[in-house]
């Protein structure tokens, strides 16, 4: 993860919360002290469909 402001990779997670639609993380850049949030979620249906299509093409 890179800081959106200074592009540093020295970012730490301050808080992590599980939500119904994914994971919410509060982060802080250790170089410029900017705080920002990320929202992570898993898309399974479209990935499964994509993998099935790829397997059918190989046959």
C-alpha positions as CSV (number, residue, x, y, z in Angstrom):
1,X,0.0,0.0,0.0
2,X,1.3,3.4,-0.9
3,X,0.4,6.8,0.6
4,X,-1.9,8.7,-1.8
5,X,-0.1,12.0,-1.0
6,X,3.7,11.3,-0.9
7,X,3.7,7.8,-2.5
8,X,5.7,6.3,0.4
9,X,5.3,2.6,1.2
10,X,5.8,3.2,4.9
11,X,2.1,2.9,5.8
12,X,0.7,1.3,8.9
13,X,-2.8,0.1,9.8
14,X,-4.3,2.0,12.7
15,X,-7.7,0.3,12.8
16,X,-9.4,-2.6,11.0
17,X,-13.1,-3.3,11.0
18,X,-15.1,-6.1,9.4
19,X,-18.2,-4.9,7.7
20,X,-20.9,-6.8,5.8
21,X,-19.6,-5.6,2.5
22,X,-15.9,-6.0,3.2
23,X,-13.1,-4.7,5.4
24,X,-12.5,-1.1,6.4
25,X,-9.0,-0.1,7.3
26,X,-7.8,3.2,8.7
27,X,-4.1,3.8,7.7
28,X,-1.4,6.4,8.4
29,X,1.7,7.2,6.4
30,X,4.7,7.2,8.7
31,X,6.6,9.7,6.5
32,X,4.1,12.5,6.0
33,X,1.6,11.5,8.7
34,X,-1.4,11.6,6.4
35,X,-4.3,9.4,7.4
36,X,-6.6,7.7,4.9
37,X,-9.1,4.9,4.7
38,X,-9.3,1.9,2.5
39,X,-12.3,-0.3,1.8
40,X,-11.6,-3.9,0.7
41,X,-14.2,-6.3,-0.6
42,X,-14.2,-9.7,-2.4
43,X,-15.9,-10.2,-5.7
44,X,-16.6,-13.9,-6.0
45,X,-19.4,-14.2,-8.6
46,X,-17.6,-12.5,-11.5
47,X,-14.3,-14.2,-10.7
48,X,-16.0,-17.7,-10.7
49,X,-17.7,-16.8,-14.0
50,X,-14.4,-15.6,-15.5
51,X,-12.6,-18.8,-14.4
52,X,-15.3,-21.0,-15.8
53,X,-15.1,-19.2,-19.2
54,X,-11.3,-19.6,-19.2
55,X,-11.6,-23.4,-18.5
56,X,-14.1,-23.8,-21.3
57,X,-11.8,-22.1,-23.8
58,X,-8.9,-24.5,-22.9
59,X,-11.0,-27.6,-23.8
